[in-house]
Amino acid sequence: MAIEEKIAAAKQINELLNKIVRLGGFRVKYRITVDPPVSEGAEWDKPTILVDFSGPDSSLLVARGGELLHALEMITVESVGDMLDEHERISFDAIGFRQARIDELVASANFAAEKVRNTGRPYAFSPMNSRERRVVHLALRDVEDLRTESEGEGPARHLVVYPRNYKGKAPAPPAVARPGSRHRR
């Protein structure tokens, strides 16, 4: 996609976020960067447009696993997604949340790899979105004695790390309590 089209998409994002921030009463500022530089160790996570938030309410955006940050990103993608090619991405960040999450996923991938090597059994992650699964897949892509596969459908889609030649059934993902849900005893 030409830089002019990316800039037009960034301008539309700015208009949308300006309204959301103003009407929502958020005390945040944001910077929109087209074709941002790739951060070290995250060559697989290069967005076409990066929106980086700062300010007193930034912690609200990253609370509960970045729920509000992801929601704003999804609304924005739905709003301007047709302006971008299918492989171009919009990514939101606040107070380093995105890189911290990538680091956490890479560490989890390495932990899972060791667990699979030690037990000889597959390791199933909890359900995660496609970007997070991609980070884990890519973190383990060069590990020759293991393989990764995404399993499940919709919100239950999760990633499994297998020994390279494993032929058995895929394990179920661990049960995860949803925020606000009540457990019966």
Summary of the structure (lengths in Angstrom):
residues: 185
radius of gyration: 18.6
end to end distance: 54.9
largest distance: 58.2
contacts: 487
relative contact order: 0.12
helix: 45%
strand: 17%
